[in-house]
Amino acid sequence: MVLNDTTEVYYRKRDHVEGLGPMNSEYNQGLLLHPSIAFTPDGIPL
């Protein structure tokens, strides 16, 4: 089994930061963080 979640990370600066993309408006830039953790059928994390 793999559990995961998506988190939005915003950088609200007026200057463009290379590597970040547009978020919910043209003024917000950021990234999506998508951590995951896998478990065996016995519930042991891998």
Distance bins in CASP14 RR format, pairs under 12 A and 6 or more apart:
PFRMAT RR
TARGET T0000
AUTHOR 0000-0000-0000
RMODE 2
METHOD distances of the structure
MODEL  1
1 36 0 0 0 0 0 1 0 0 0 0 0
1 37 0 0 0 0 1 0 0 0 0 0 0
1 38 1 0 0 1 0 0 0 0 0 0 0
1 39 1 0 1 0 0 0 0 0 0 0 0
1 40 0 0 0 0 1 0 0 0 0 0 0
1 41 1 0 0 1 0 0 0 0 0 0 0
1 42 0 0 0 0 0 1 0 0 0 0 0
1 43 1 0 0 1 0 0 0 0 0 0 0
1 44 0 0 0 0 0 1 0 0 0 0 0
1 45 0 0 0 0 0 1 0 0 0 0 0
1 46 0 0 0 0 0 1 0 0 0 0 0
2 34 0 0 0 0 0 1 0 0 0 0 0
2 35 0 0 0 0 0 1 0 0 0 0 0
2 36 1 0 1 0 0 0 0 0 0 0 0
2 37 1 0 0 1 0 0 0 0 0 0 0
2 38 1 0 1 0 0 0 0 0 0 0 0
2 39 1 0 0 1 0 0 0 0 0 0 0
2 40 0 0 0 0 0 1 0 0 0 0 0
2 43 0 0 0 0 0 1 0 0 0 0 0
2 45 0 0 0 0 0 1 0 0 0 0 0
2 46 0 0 0 0 1 0 0 0 0 0 0
3 34 0 0 0 0 0 1 0 0 0 0 0
3 35 0 0 0 0 1 0 0 0 0 0 0
3 36 1 0 0 1 0 0 0 0 0 0 0
3 37 1 0 1 0 0 0 0 0 0 0 0
3 38 0 0 0 0 1 0 0 0 0 0 0
3 39 1 0 0 1 0 0 0 0 0 0 0
3 43 0 0 0 0 0 1 0 0 0 0 0
3 45 0 0 0 0 1 0 0 0 0 0 0
3 46 0 0 0 0 0 1 0 0 0 0 0
4 32 0 0 0 0 0 1 0 0 0 0 0
4 33 0 0 0 0 0 1 0 0 0 0 0
4 34 1 0 0 1 0 0 0 0 0 0 0
4 35 1 0 0 1 0 0 0 0 0 0 0
4 36 1 1 0 0 0 0 0 0 0 0 0
4 37 1 0 0 1 0 0 0 0 0 0 0
4 38 0 0 0 0 1 0 0 0 0 0 0
4 39 0 0 0 0 0 1 0 0 0 0 0
5 32 0 0 0 0 0 1 0 0 0 0 0
5 33 0 0 0 0 1 0 0 0 0 0 0
5 34 1 0 0 1 0 0 0 0 0 0 0
5 35 1 0 0 1 0 0 0 0 0 0 0
5 36 0 0 0 0 1 0 0 0 0 0 0
5 37 0 0 0 0 1 0 0 0 0 0 0
6 31 0 0 0 0 0 1 0 0 0 0 0
6 32 1 0 1 0 0 0 0 0 0 0 0
6 33 1 0 0 1 0 0 0 0 0 0 0
6 34 1 0 1 0 0 0 0 0 0 0 0
6 35 0 0 0 0 1 0 0 0 0 0 0
6 36 0 0 0 0 0 1 0 0 0 0 0
7 30 0 0 0 0 0 1 0 0 0 0 0
7 31 0 0 0 0 1 0 0 0 0 0 0
7 32 1 0 0 1 0 0 0 0 0 0 0
7 33 1 0 1 0 0 0 0 0 0 0 0
7 34 1 0 0 1 0 0 0 0 0 0 0
7 35 1 0 0 1 0 0 0 0 0 0 0
8 20 0 0 0 0 0 1 0 0 0 0 0
8 21 0 0 0 0 0 1 0 0 0 0 0
8 22 0 0 0 0 0 1 0 0 0 0 0
8 23 1 0 0 1 0 0 0 0 0 0 0
8 24 0 0 0 0 1 0 0 0 0 0 0
8 28 0 0 0 0 1 0 0 0 0 0 0
8 29 0 0 0 0 0 1 0 0 0 0 0
8 30 1 0 0 1 0 0 0 0 0 0 0
8 31 0 0 0 0 1 0 0 0 0 0 0
8 32 1 0 0 1 0 0 0 0 0 0 0
8 33 1 0 0 1 0 0 0 0 0 0 0
8 34 0 0 0 0 0 1 0 0 0 0 0
9 17 0 0 0 0 0 1 0 0 0 0 0
9 20 0 0 0 0 1 0 0 0 0 0 0
9 21 0 0 0 0 0 1 0 0 0 0 0
9 23 0 0 0 0 1 0 0 0 0 0 0
9 28 0 0 0 0 0 1 0 0 0 0 0
9 29 0 0 0 0 1 0 0 0 0 0 0
9 30 1 0 1 0 0 0 0 0 0 0 0
9 31 1 0 1 0 0 0 0 0 0 0 0
9 32 1 0 0 1 0 0 0 0 0 0 0
9 33 1 0 1 0 0 0 0 0 0 0 0
9 34 0 0 0 0 0 1 0 0 0 0 0
9 35 0 0 0 0 0 1 0 0 0 0 0
10 17 0 0 0 0 0 1 0 0 0 0 0
10 20 0 0 0 0 1 0 0 0 0 0 0
10 21 0 0 0 0 0 1 0 0 0 0 0
10 22 0 0 0 0 0 1 0 0 0 0 0
10 23 1 0 1 0 0 0 0 0 0 0 0
10 24 0 0 0 0 1 0 0 0 0 0 0
10 25 0 0 0 0 0 1 0 0 0 0 0
10 27 0 0 0 0 0 1 0 0 0 0 0
10 28 1 0 1 0 0 0 0 0 0 0 0
10 29 1 0 0 1 0 0 0 0 0 0 0
10 30 1 0 1 0 0 0 0 0 0 0 0
10 31 0 0 0 0 1 0 0 0 0 0 0
10 32 0 0 0 0 0 1 0 0 0 0 0
10 33 0 0 0 0 0 1 0 0 0 0 0
11 17 1 0 1 0 0 0 0 0 0 0 0
11 18 0 0 0 0 0 1 0 0 0 0 0
11 19 0 0 0 0 0 1 0 0 0 0 0
11 20 1 0 1 0 0 0 0 0 0 0 0
11 21 0 0 0 0 1 0 0 0 0 0 0
11 22 0 0 0 0 0 1 0 0 0 0 0
11 23 0 0 0 0 1 0 0 0 0 0 0
11 27 0 0 0 0 0 1 0 0 0 0 0
11 28 1 0 0 1 0 0 0 0 0 0 0
11 29 1 0 1 0 0 0 0 0 0 0 0
11 30 1 0 1 0 0 0 0 0 0 0 0
11 31 0 0 0 0 1 0 0 0 0 0 0
12 20 0 0 0 0 0 1 0 0 0 0 0
12 23 0 0 0 0 1 0 0 0 0 0 0
12 24 0 0 0 0 0 1 0 0 0 0 0
12 25 0 0 0 0 1 0 0 0 0 0 0
12 27 1 0 0 1 0 0 0 0 0 0 0
12 28 1 0 1 0 0 0 0 0 0 0 0
12 29 0 0 0 0 1 0 0 0 0 0 0
12 30 0 0 0 0 1 0 0 0 0 0 0
13 20 0 0 0 0 1 0 0 0 0 0 0
13 27 0 0 0 0 1 0 0 0 0 0 0
13 28 0 0 0 0 1 0 0 0 0 0 0
13 29 1 0 0 1 0 0 0 0 0 0 0
13 30 0 0 0 0 1 0 0 0 0 0 0
14 26 0 0 0 0 0 1 0 0 0 0 0
14 27 1 0 0 1 0 0 0 0 0 0 0
14 28 0 0 0 0 0 1 0 0 0 0 0
14 29 0 0 0 0 0 1 0 0 0 0 0
15 27 0 0 0 0 0 1 0 0 0 0 0
15 29 0 0 0 0 1 0 0 0 0 0 0
16 22 0 0 0 0 0 1 0 0 0 0 0
16 26 0 0 0 0 0 1 0 0 0 0 0
16 27 0 0 0 0 0 1 0 0 0 0 0
16 28 0 0 0 0 0 1 0 0 0 0 0
16 29 1 0 0 1 0 0 0 0 0 0 0
16 30 0 0 0 0 0 1 0 0 0 0 0
17 23 0 0 0 0 0 1 0 0 0 0 0
17 28 0 0 0 0 0 1 0 0 0 0 0
17 29 1 0 0 1 0 0 0 0 0 0 0
17 30 1 0 0 1 0 0 0 0 0 0 0
17 31 0 0 0 0 1 0 0 0 0 0 0
18 29 0 0 0 0 0 1 0 0 0 0 0
18 30 0 0 0 0 0 1 0 0 0 0 0
18 31 0 0 0 0 0 1 0 0 0 0 0
19 29 0 0 0 0 1 0 0 0 0 0 0
19 30 0 0 0 0 1 0 0 0 0 0 0
19 31 1 0 0 1 0 0 0 0 0 0 0
20 28 0 0 0 0 1 0 0 0 0 0 0
20 29 1 0 1 0 0 0 0 0 0 0 0
20 30 1 0 1 0 0 0 0 0 0 0 0
20 31 1 0 1 0 0 0 0 0 0 0 0
20 32 0 0 0 0 0 1 0 0 0 0 0
21 28 0 0 0 0 1 0 0 0 0 0 0
21 29 1 0 1 0 0 0 0 0 0 0 0
21 30 1 0 1 0 0 0 0 0 0 0 0
21 31 1 0 0 1 0 0 0 0 0 0 0
21 32 0 0 0 0 1 0 0 0 0 0 0
22 28 1 0 0 1 0 0 0 0 0 0 0
22 29 1 0 0 1 0 0 0 0 0 0 0
22 30 1 0 0 1 0 0 0 0 0 0 0
22 31 0 0 0 0 0 1 0 0 0 0 0
22 32 0 0 0 0 0 1 0 0 0 0 0
23 29 1 0 0 1 0 0 0 0 0 0 0
23 30 1 0 1 0 0 0 0 0 0 0 0
23 31 0 0 0 0 1 0 0 0 0 0 0
23 32 0 0 0 0 1 0 0 0 0 0 0
24 30 0 0 0 0 1 0 0 0 0 0 0
24 32 0 0 0 0 0 1 0 0 0 0 0
36 45 0 0 0 0 0 1 0 0 0 0 0
36 46 0 0 0 0 0 1 0 0 0 0 0
37 43 0 0 0 0 0 1 0 0 0 0 0
37 44 0 0 0 0 0 1 0 0 0 0 0
37 45 1 0 1 0 0 0 0 0 0 0 0
37 46 1 0 0 1 0 0 0 0 0 0 0
38 44 0 0 0 0 1 0 0 0 0 0 0
38 45 1 0 0 1 0 0 0 0 0 0 0
38 46 1 0 1 0 0 0 0 0 0 0 0
39 45 1 0 1 0 0 0 0 0 0 0 0
39 46 1 0 0 1 0 0 0 0 0 0 0
40 46 1 0 0 1 0 0 0 0 0 0 0
END
